[in-house]
Amino acid sequence: MAERAPFTLAVVGAGPRGVGVLERLGANSELLRDRRLEVHLIDPFPPGPGRVWRYDQSPLLRMNSMPEDVTMFTDESVKMTGPVRAGPTLLEWARKVRDGELDAEVPPDVVAELTALDSFDFPTRRLQSAYLTWFYRQVLGDLPDGIDVVEHAARAVGVDGRTVSLSDGTTVPADAVVFTVGHLDAEPDERERELVTFAARHGLAYYPAGYTADVDYSGIAPGETVLVRGFGLAFVDLMLLLTEGRGGRFEDLPGGGLRYHPSGAEPVLHVGSRRGVPYHAKIGYRLRGKPLRLPRFFDAYAMDGLPGQALDFRADVWPLIAKELAWGYYSELFTGHPDRVNLDFVVFADAFADLPWDSPEMRDLVARAVPAEADRLDLDRLDRPLEGREFGSAEEFGKELREYVEADLARRADQAFSADLGAFMALLSVYGQLPVLVQKGRLAASSQVSDMDGWFHGFFSYYASGPPPRRLEELLALHQAGVVSFAGADMRVTAERDAFVASSASYPGEVSARTLVEARLPGPSVTRAADGLLRQLRDTGELAEETVADPVTGALLPSGRIHTRVSDSRLLDGTGQPHPHRFAVGPHTSARSAAAFTRPRTNASSFRQNDAVAREILALVSAPS
């Protein structure tokens, strides 16, 4: 019998997610049998880091994760069919390279950082790039003889049947395709298009939502007032690039804090958002109490027990989530700080388990058990800290916000508040469980899109995915130097009088500017996809936008995400049919997975999906002709 031709797989996107799928292909290679697999990695950026984590970006940009919380390797917690292949976290890798236990090519610019890296540091993105490059080379070295890899430093621009066309004019035969797309770049939405038109008509500058490191802000002039809408991680990157990135300098003060020395090339950033405050700083300590039992109240069993068919996220699901967050918070408070509570934890836990969240009985239990009001978890105040508060002037509000940020920095550095870390860990657990709820298809369409994908994702980012503490110290120094001013909560921007005009609910008055920056990533949108390949597949009906069906009315509401079958990540077409040979994984698919790399020992959904997709592909490879 003639030897069968190799099975060709095109992986469109060779960043950490694409390489993660490649790693799982190697780990599950016993499924290959006697046929060769040829994997084509297609990406104009280097395999491993990809676009977001490429080395060629500003050395000022840092991760918002500590190195011990970053891994590309599976572990015993990952509930998957394939085998575990353990490996070092970013911190362990750095230490092994430093001590000569691992051979890795590390760029000279990050050698000093690598050797000095500590558990509570926040590495540069360049150091993460070196880790991801090493991981990719490890994956290549561990592949069995039956798997070959071909790299294509080009962009995939079209798919026709089983042929992928590349931007360099070549084509790749593909028996199967995996799209590891990451966050979707999107064209401006309707409101942004209006602002683009207004800016062009009046000679203004408008920067729609985009990945900050890829946007050219060189047109922003020194001393110019710039309105910035968004107070999260994208703003933090923008803030650094337009200040220290333009020659300014931060000085560490002997008594703590920073002083900023301007270069004169900085603009003046007037920043606001819905909450009006920056994301919380990352926590700089560990739990003191007993290990947390998670998930406790928000798991598949609890979700199955929710009554009704068209669940409202806020009314039906959020109480379970809130109870889970409170469980994490109070578990750590009671076991880590027993001197600040009035009940034995076992007694409190039994009573807590039987009571509905936020019921009068629950509030009474917490009041009796936790005497200090400051030790009680207030999720409403946490979500909207400026709700209902008004100030007489920008100066008065600025003073208040400085005190808010200073208090946040102090709290996130003081283990006396380790109950916050308990809530943080519970929130991570909840986020990992949410795809199960989506898969069951019981959320009302509007509630899933606006509340779960919208409000709750924002709350998660605000509480659990904030910047390193030093970034908030730099924010305070820039405010003190007059380079940053605070717009307030519920920031409004109108286009009028040949300018952009900002106001807020926090204090009276307006600020006019000729430049407006949207400091955020665009939301998922197949309809507005900027990538030409995705647009081609969308227009031919081979790729569809996920629509969420209301279980009662049957009404469909688009989520913006690439429609995939959650069980195996197969691409669904415009008629809802799964493609036998095409797959898509990433945060902007129906599966809603988190980052490609993750915290160790958290049963990461991205690792589970990578393993499932790899096994589906290997089954195709081994199938009879």
N, C-alpha and C positions, 0 to 999 in steps of 0.2 A: 504494500500500500504506500502510495506517495505521501511524503511528509506534508502536513497541512501548512499553509502559509501562516505567518505570524498574525496574531490578532492585534490590530492597531487601535490605540486609545489616545484621543486628544484631550488633554487637560488644559482648558482655557483659563489661565490665571495661575501663575506659578509662585504665588505668595505662600504664606504659612499654611493656608487651608489646602491649596493644591498639593503642596509637598506633604501635608498631613495625610491626604488620600494616598499618595504614592507610598508613604511609610506603611499604611495598612495593607496595600497591595502586596508589599514584600512580606509583611507579618503573616498574611493568610495564603502564602504562595503554595501551600500544600494542595490547594484547590486547582492549581494550574494543570495538573496531570502532564500530558506530553506535548502541549502546544505552547509556543513562545508568545510572549506579550511584549509589544513594542509601545512604549509610552512616549508621547510627544508633549513636552511641556512648552506651552505657548504664552509668552509674556515679554513685552519690551523691556521689563525691569528684571533685575537679577533673580534667579530661582532661589527660593528660601525667604529672603526679605520681601520680595515683590515691591510694589509701588509704595505702600504706606511706610514700610520699615526699611526702605533702601538707605544705604549709607550716605548717599549724596543728598543730604539735607542739612539744615542748620544744626550745628553742635549745641545750640541753646535749647533745642527741643528735647524734652524728657518724657519718659513713660509716666503714667499715673499709677503704676503698680510697683510694689517692692520686689526685689529680685527673687526672694524666696517664694513669692506667689506667682511665678511665671514658669510654666513648663510646656514643652512640646511632646512630652512622653506620657503614654498611658500608664496606669497603675492599677492595683487590685480593686480600687473603688469603681472602676468603669464597668458598667453592666453591658457587656458586649459578647458576641459569640466568638470573635477572634482572640488570639493569644495576647497577653500583656507583654509589652517590650519596654521595660523600665529604662530610665535615663535621668540625667541630672537636671535640676531646676537651673534657672539662669544663675542663681547665686552659687550653687554647687559647681556648675560649669566654670564660672569665673575663678573660683578657688582652686579647682583642679588644674586649670590652665596656668594660673599663677604659680602653683607648686610643681609644675612640670609633669603632672599625672596625665594630662591630655595634650595631644598635639593639635593645635588650632592656629590658623593664620589670623592674627588679630592686627588690624590697621594700627599704625603707630599712634594715631591721635587718641585712641581709647585705651592704650596699654596702661597708662597711669590710673585711669578710672577703674579698669579691671582689677588691678592689684590692690586698690584701696576699698573695693566695694564692701559694703556692710549690709546686714539684714534689713535695716530700716532706711537705706538709701533709695533714691528713685533714679534708676539708670538713664543715661541718654538713649535716645532712639538709635543712635549709632552703635552703642554697645549691644543693644538687642538685635541690630542688624548682623553683627558679628556672630552672635549666638545662633540666629536663624540660618546664616550661611554655613556654620559648622554643622548644624542639624541636617541640613540638606546633604552635605557631603557624607555624613554618617549614614543617612538613608541610602545614598548611592552605593556606598561601600558594603552595606548589609544586604543589598538585593541579590537574590539567587541568580544562577546562570540563565534561568528561563525568562528573565525580565530585562529588557534593554530600555535605555532612556535616551531620547534625542531632544536637545534644547533648541528652541526657536526664539531668538531675540527679536520678535515682531509681534504685531497685534493681529488677532483673528478678526477678519472683516466680513466673512460670509461663510455660511454652511449650506451646501447643496447636496442633499442626499447624504452620502458618506464621504464627502470631500470638504475640507476646511480650507478656505482661502486666507492667505496672510497678507499683511500690509507690504511685505517686501516682494510681492509678486509670485511667491511660490505657493504650492498647495500641499496639504497633508491628507493622506487617506486616513479615514477614521471609521472603524467598525463601531465605535462608541465614542461619545463626547461627554465630558464632565465640565460644567461651567462652575468654577469656583470664583464667583463674581465679587465677593466682598460687598461693601456698601455701594449702591448704585449712584453714579453721577447722574444728575438730572438737569434738564433745561429749566429755565425759570418758570414758575407757575404763573397763573393769570395776574395775581397782584404784583409779582416781581416784574412781569413783562410791562405792566403799566408804569412801574417806577423806572425801568430801563428806558422806556419811551420818554417819560418826563425828563429824566437826566439828559438824554440826548438833545431834547428840544431846548433845554435851558443851559447847556454847557456844564452840567454837573457830573459827578462821579458816583456811580452806584455799583456795589459789589454784591451780587446775589449769593445765596448759600453755596458753600463749596469747601473743599478740604484746604485748610488754611495754608499748609506748606506748599501747595501747588498754585496758589493765587499770587499774581504779581501786584504788589501794593506800592511799587516804586512811584506811581503817579501821585501818591499822597504827599503833599508838600510839608516841609518843616513849619511848625507853628500853626498849621491849619486845624480848625475844629472839625472833628470827625464824630458823627453819631454812630454808635455801635449797638446793634440790637442782638442781645444774647450774652449771658454771663457765665457760660460753662467752659468746657475745655477748649473749644475753638477760640473763645475770647482770650484765654490765657496764652495760647500760642501767638495770637495776633498781638497781644500786649508786649510780649517779649521781642517779637520780630521788629516792631516799630519803635522800640526803646533801646534796650541793650543791643539789639541787632543793628541799630543805627549808630552805634558808638558810645552810648551811655554806659554808666558804670554804677554797680551797687557796692556800697561799702558796709561791711559788718561793724556795728557799733559795739563798744565795750560792754555796755549794759544790756545788750540784746537788741534785736530789731535791725533795720537796715536804713541807710540813707542813699538816695539816688542822686548821682551827679550827671546832669543832662549833657548831651553833646551839642545840643542846638538843632539837631536834625529831626527831633521828634515832633509828631503832631500832638494835639490835645484830644484825648479820647473821652467822649461823653457816653457812658455805658449804662444800659438798663435792660430790664427783662420783665417777664410776667411776675416773678417773685421779687425782683429788685435787689437780690443778694447773690453773691457768687456761690457756686457749689461748695459743699462742705469739704474741708481739708481731709486728706486721708488720715486714718487713725495710726498713731505711732506707738502702740503698745500691744501686749497680748492679753488674753483672758486670764483672770485670776482664779475663777471658780472651777467647778467640776465641768467635764466635757459636756457640751450641749447635745441634747437629744433632738435631732432635726432630720426630716420634717416631723412635726408633732401634730399639728392641726390642719396643715395644708398639704395633703398628699392625694394620690389617686383615689384612695378609699373615701376620703372626705369629699372629693369632687363628685364622685359617683352618688353620694348621699344628698347632694343638693336637689331640692324639689323643683319641679317644673321643667319645661323644655326650652324656653327662651330666657336664659339667665341674663340679668342685668349685672354688669361687672361691679358697679358701685354698690348696688343694693344687696346682691346675693353673694358675690365672690370676695369683695373687699373685706367684709367682716371676718372671713376665715383668714385672709392674709394678715389683717391687722392683729388678730389673735396670735398668729404665728410670730409676728414681729415682737409683740409684747411678751410672748413666751420666751423668746431668746433674750430679751432685755431683762426680764425679771429673774430668769434662771441665773444669769450672771450676777445680778444685784444681790440675790439671796445667798448664793453660794460663794461669791467673791467678796461680799461686803456685809456679812451677817450682823455687824454692829449697827447697821442703818435700817434694819427691818424689825418688826414686832412679832412675826410669826415664824414658826419652823417651816422650812421650805416644803417638806412633804405635806404639811397641812395646807399651806397656800396652794401648792400644785394641784392637790385633789379638788379643792374648791374652785380653783381657776378653770380646771378642765370641764366642770359641769355647767359653767355659766356662759351665756351668750356674750359676745364682745360688746362692750360699751353699754351694757344693760345697767340699770340702777344698782342691781346686786353686785355686778362686777366692779362698778365704781366704788361701792361701799367696801368691798373686799380690799381693793387697792388702798383706799384711804385708811383702813384699819391696819393694814400690814406695812405700809410705807409711810411713816409719819411726816417726812419732809416732802412738801409739794415739789421741790426741785428734783427729787429722785423719782417722780412719777412720769411715765411716758405719755406725752401729749402729741399724738400724730398730726392732729389738725394744725397746731401751732408750729410743729416741725415743718409741715408742708408749706405753709404760708406765714412766715414769721412777721411780716409787715401788715397782715390783714387788718383793715380798719384803723390803721395808724396814719395820721397826717401831721406834717411838720410845717413850720412857718416859712422856711426858706431852704434854699439849696445848702447853705452852710450848716444849718441845724440838722438837716438830714445827713449830710456828710459826716458830721460828728457822731450821729447815731450809728451809721453804718460802720464807721471805723471801730466803734466799741463792740458792735456785733461780730465783726471779723476777728478782733483781738480775743473776744470771749471764745469764739470757735477754735482758734488756734490753741488757746490755753486748754480747753476741754479735750481736744483731740491729742494732746500731748501728756495728759494727766491720767494715770491708771485708776485714779479714784473714780473716773467716769467710764470704767470698762464695761458697764452695762450697755453703753452705746455700741461697743463691739459685738455684744450678744445680739442686739437688734440687726447690726450689719450682717452677721453670719446668717441670721434667719432670713434676711432679705435676699441674700445670695441663694439660699435654699429655695425660696419661693420662685425666684426667677428661673431656676432650673426645672421647676415643676410646671410652669405655665404652658409649655408646648403640649403637655398631656391634655390640658383643658381645651386647647385649640383643636387637637386631633379628635376629641370627642364631639366637636361641632355643636355645642349646646349654648354658646353665647349668642345673645341677640346681635345682629349684624352691626348696628350702629354703636352698641356698647363695646364690641370687640375693637372696632377701628378707632373710636374716639377715646374710650376710657382705658382699655388695656394697652393698645399700641401707642396711644397718645399720652394721656395723663399719667398712667402708672409707669410707663417707660421713662418719662421725664422725672418722676419722683425717684425712681431707682437711680438714675444717673446723678441726680442732685445729692442724694444721701450717700450712695455707695461708690460713685465713680468720679469723685472730685479730684482736684489737683494735689500735688505734693504741698506740704505746709509752707515751704519756702516761697512758693508762687504767691500765696496770699500775703506773706510778709513783703514781697516785692510790690504787690498791688498797693499796700498801705504806704510804702515808700514813694511810689509814683504819685499817689494822691497827695501826699505831703509836699511833693515837689511841684504840684500843679499840672502834672502831665495827664492825670486821669481825674475825671469828675464823675459823680454818680447821678444817674437820671431818676432812679426810683422804681417802684413797683408799677405793674400794669402800664409799662412804657407805651406811649402812642407816638407814631410818626406819621405826619401828613406831608403831602407835597403841595406847597403853596408859595406864592410870592417869590417865584424863581429860586426856591430853596427847599431843603428838607427841614421840617420843624418838629422838635421832640418835646413832649410833655409827659407827665405821669400823675398817678393818684397820690404820690407821696408828699408833694409840695407844689405850691402855685408857681407859675412862670413857664417860659418856653426857652428853648435853645435852638437857634437856626444854624445850619451848616450846609456846605456845598458838597459834602461827601457823606454817604450812608453805607455802612458795612453790615451785612447779615452774618453774624459770627455764629454759624451753626452749619452742620452737615445737612444737605437736602434730605428730606424724608424719602422713603422708598416710593418709586413711581415707575412702573413699566410704561405707562402712557407717555411720560416725559423723559424716557431714558436717553441719555446723551450718547451712549455707546452705539455705534452704527450697526454692529452685529446683532445686538438685542433688538434694535428697531427693525432690522430686516426680518428676524424671526417673528417678531410681533406682527408686522404688517402682512406676513404670509400665513398667519394663523398657527404657526408652529410653536409659538410661545405665547402664553396668556397671562393676564393679570389676575391674581387671586381675587375672587369675589366671595364674600361671606354671606351665606344665606340665613335669613331669620327663620328659626325653626317653626314659628307659628304662621307668619304671614307669607313666607317664601320670598320676600323681597331680597334683592341682591345689592350689596354695597361693596365697591372695590376697596381693597386694602393697599394697593400700590405694589404689592410684592409679586415676585415671580411665582406662578402657580406650580407647585410640585406636590406629588403624593407624599405625605409626611412619612409614611411607613418605609419607603425605600428611596425617596428623593428623586423619583423619575419625573421628568418634565411633562406637564400636562398641556395639551394643545387647546385651541379655542373651543373645542367641543367637549373638553374635559377628559379626553382619552390620554392615557399614559404612553409616552414614547418608549418603545422597547430598548432603545440604545442611547438615550440621552438623559442626563441627570444634571441637577443643579443643587449646590449646597452653599450656605452662607446666611448671614443675618437678614437679608432682604428676600428670602424665600418663604414659602408657607411654614417651614419648620421653625423659623425665628430663632435660630441658634445664636449663641453668644460668640465671643471672639474665638479666633482659630487657635490661639494658645490660651491657657487657663490656669487657675490655681490647682495645685496638686491635690489629689485625694478628694475630689468633689464630684466624681461621676459625671464629668463634663459632657454636655449634650453634643458638642462638636466632635468629640472623640467617638462617641457612640455612632453618630451619623457617618463619620469617615469610615468606620469599620463596616457598617451595613452597606454603604455604597461600594466599597472595595469588594466585598463578598458577592454583591450582585454582578459586578463587572467580571469577576473571576468565574462566576457561573456561566456568563455568556461566552467567555473564552473557552471553557471546557465543554460547552454544549455540542451535540452532534452537528455536523454540517447541515 
